[in-house]
Structure formats: C-alpha cells, structure tokens
Amino acid sequence: MINRDSYLNRLVRHRWNGEIKVITGIRRCGKSVLLFDLFYEYLLSQGVADDHIIKIELDQRRFYKFRNPITLCEYVESVVQAKANEQFYLFIDEVQLTTKVVDKENGGIEVTIYDMLNELKAYKNLDVYVTGSNSKGLSKDIATEFRGRATQIHVFPLSFAEFYSYVGGDERKALDTYMLYGGMPRLLMLEDEKDKKDYLASLYSELYVKDIVERNKIEREDILNDILDFLASQISSLTNPNNIANAIASMKKEKVNPTLVSNYVQFIMDSFLISMAKRYDVKGKTYFNYPNKYYYTDVGLRNARLNYRQYDPGHIMENIIYNELLQRGYSVDVGVVYDRTNGGKTQKEIDFVVNDADKKIYIQSAFRMDTEKKESAELLSLLLAKDFFKKIIVRMDIPHSFYDENGVFHCNFIDLLLGRVELF
C-alpha cells in the first residue's frame, strides 16, 4: 500500500465541514483505495467504530440495489436516525449519475443520486464521501448539481515521489522507468515489460476510449482516436482545434469540422485523460484564446498511445513537471513575454507561470543545456519577464541545484520531484 499523504491529509482536513466530499480523477488512478483503504484505516486509528463507517460500492453486485437513489437514501437514513446522537461516515464508490427513478410518494418526480446526497447531507451526524465514475461526468457537474455544497478532491496517478517510495533503488533508473510507463498504481504489481505495456494499452482501448464514446454518444470514433494520437504526439507543443482538424483532414483526405474537433477535445478533457494549459501574457496580464498546450495526465498512457514510438525525454519531462505542479495544488499557465530588441516584437515562451495564492514563480523545463545557444534561449525568456519573482530552470543534466549570476535557480529534476528543493 502506498501512502498518498497529500490526498489523505485533505480528506482529514475537510472532515465534518458540512459539505459532500467528492473524489474525482482518471479511472484506475487510486480513488477507491484512497477512500476505502487509506482514509478508512485512518478513521479506525482515530477510534471510529467500524460499524459507524457505512461503505457502499456500487460496482459490486451485493450493492446493486443501492443504485436506486431512493433505496440508498432510505437505507442510510435508517442507520443514522436510529442513533441520532452518534456520528457516522458514509462512503459511496462509483456514483452513477445517469440513473433516474420516479419518486411516487412525492408527486412522481424524477430523482437522481444528487438529490439523495443533498438530502443526506442535511443530517448533522453524517459525513458523506463519494468517488465518481468520471465516465458519467461527475466532476463536470459538481458545481451545478451540488450548488456549492461539495468539496472536490482531485486525485492524480502516482507522482514520482509516490512511485519511488514504493520501488526505491537507484533514483535515475527509477525515473527512467517512470518516464516510460508513468504512474498508474496497478503497474507496481507487474514486473514483466510486456505485461506493463499490455495493461496500459488495455486501459486506453477498453476503458478510457469506450467511456468517452459511450458517455458523449460519439459518432466519429475514428476522429476521436485521431485526436488522441495527435495530442499524444504534440505534448508540450502549442496547438488549437483548427490545427488538429487540418492535420486529420490531410491524413484522412476529407474535410474535418474544427467545431467537432473542439467538442471531442473537451470530452477528452472531461475524462481527465488530458489537461490544457492556457497561454498568459505576463506583462499584459491577460489570457490568449489560442493556441494552448495539452498535457497527458499520465505519461505512460501517452507513450502507450503512440506504441512507444515517439519517446522524446524533453517533452515527457515537461509533461511530468506540469503534472507535478498541478498535484501540488498550484495554478499553472504557459507564460508569454516579448523580446523587443532590434526594433521588433517577438513572442517568447516561459514554460510555466506558477501561482500559489498571491505568490508566483516562473519555470523553464530543459532536459539538457549543453550548448551556449540552448542556455541563452532558456535564460532569455525568464529574464524578459523583468520582475522580481523567482525564476527556475529545471534540468536533467546537473548533479545538484544552484543559483547563477542572474539569480536564476537551476534545479535538478529529481530533486524537484522528490521535494528536496523549495519552489516558493
């Protein structure tokens, strides 16, 4: 069992806050283990009685009857009402949102699990936690359905620090493995290379793609797959729906509607398979509508999608840094600055503008800086910001971290991932 302390601590902090705790994330990333194992064991260690933790796993046959929201609500109410002076915890796994039933006792209206959860939330002696099948759109609907009455805790695949805490050994060797296969937890149980590749390929084709197709009633699954291929090959590169549509049209020899592509990209993002980083004008303090960057939630899934043909360590490193920053709870954008030398105005890019409340830092990702030209290019974008926020270059090719004469912090990649350096 891997201790996922950052998520566990969030669950602990939000106990009894009067809101429903909703755990979201890409499927198979460890949401159920977090709730039903790690948080469950924590509660037991704090003296909570086992029979005061109501656990309902809706994907298990013995709990199928509770897929009816009214049956679920009535059962839970019967437990908490019987001992109104005692505190209970409710865990529900794999909440399905599409199920609607008619409440005949209340005018024949249709009710969903949302309605029942909001009703259960009113009990002062009940603290509610749910994990959602993102194929049914839980995360997308939280704000509207729970109307500000839910706390969302988003779970990612294993970070490198979590991965390394389990595998141990040589850090660089472990990082090489992580950069190739990523951090889906089940991989830790597999030793054979082929088994790992087969597992990731199966996740992609049998779970994620089918989820997206079924939930969104996708008619052009071939275009969806083309988009997934394109985004996998273009991680850390700027693009937009028009570019994607043109690339697919050229390949398929048919016209492809950019609006269709834009919709499909949004469906992929709703499934948590990829995320988008918007471009931000550092001086103008405004966002650009396009182009943007897209990153895979797990680099192993990205590599599997391309059948390990395009293994670019520089781009994969940048993807991992982006995910690491999101996992730490930061807001992350792509920075745009302008070089006005020689009478021109050329856009330059800062890989990441990272915000933590009122604090800000700039980060460049550089797999190696082995030439003067490469070093100059990486430094130029940071220095063009011309402010006093901390500036960092994350590198693979240095044995330890240091500050240079410009005040730029050169950070060893592994030191960053293992939390040995302070970013802010």
Secondary structure as GFF3:
##gff-version 3
##sequence-region A 1 424
A	DSSP	alpha_helix	5	13	.	.	.	ID=ss1
A	DSSP	beta_strand	20	24	.	.	.	ID=ss2
A	DSSP	alpha_helix	31	33	.	.	.	ID=ss3
A	DSSP	pi_helix	34	39	.	.	.	ID=ss4
A	DSSP	alpha_helix	40	45	.	.	.	ID=ss5
A	DSSP	three_ten_helix	50	52	.	.	.	ID=ss6
A	DSSP	beta_strand	53	57	.	.	.	ID=ss7
A	DSSP	three_ten_helix	61	67	.	.	.	ID=ss8
A	DSSP	alpha_helix	69	82	.	.	.	ID=ss9
A	DSSP	beta_strand	88	95	.	.	.	ID=ss10
A	DSSP	beta_strand	101	103	.	.	.	ID=ss11
A	DSSP	three_ten_helix	104	106	.	.	.	ID=ss12
A	DSSP	beta_strand	109	111	.	.	.	ID=ss13
A	DSSP	alpha_helix	113	120	.	.	.	ID=ss14
A	DSSP	beta_strand	126	132	.	.	.	ID=ss15
A	DSSP	three_ten_helix	134	136	.	.	.	ID=ss16
A	DSSP	alpha_helix	138	145	.	.	.	ID=ss17
A	DSSP	beta_strand	150	154	.	.	.	ID=ss18
A	DSSP	alpha_helix	160	167	.	.	.	ID=ss19
A	DSSP	alpha_helix	171	181	.	.	.	ID=ss20
A	DSSP	three_ten_helix	185	189	.	.	.	ID=ss21
A	DSSP	alpha_helix	193	202	.	.	.	ID=ss22
A	DSSP	pi_helix	203	208	.	.	.	ID=ss23
A	DSSP	alpha_helix	209	216	.	.	.	ID=ss24
A	DSSP	alpha_helix	221	233	.	.	.	ID=ss25
A	DSSP	beta_strand	238	239	.	.	.	ID=ss26
A	DSSP	alpha_helix	241	252	.	.	.	ID=ss27
A	DSSP	alpha_helix	258	270	.	.	.	ID=ss28
A	DSSP	beta_strand	274	277	.	.	.	ID=ss29
A	DSSP	beta_strand	279	281	.	.	.	ID=ss30
A	DSSP	beta_strand	286	287	.	.	.	ID=ss31
A	DSSP	beta_strand	292	296	.	.	.	ID=ss32
A	DSSP	alpha_helix	299	305	.	.	.	ID=ss33
A	DSSP	alpha_helix	313	327	.	.	.	ID=ss34
A	DSSP	beta_strand	331	339	.	.	.	ID=ss35
A	DSSP	three_ten_helix	341	343	.	.	.	ID=ss36
A	DSSP	beta_strand	346	356	.	.	.	ID=ss37
A	DSSP	beta_strand	359	366	.	.	.	ID=ss38
A	DSSP	alpha_helix	372	383	.	.	.	ID=ss39
A	DSSP	beta_strand	390	395	.	.	.	ID=ss40
A	DSSP	beta_strand	402	403	.	.	.	ID=ss41
A	DSSP	beta_strand	409	412	.	.	.	ID=ss42
A	DSSP	alpha_helix	413	417	.	.	.	ID=ss43
###
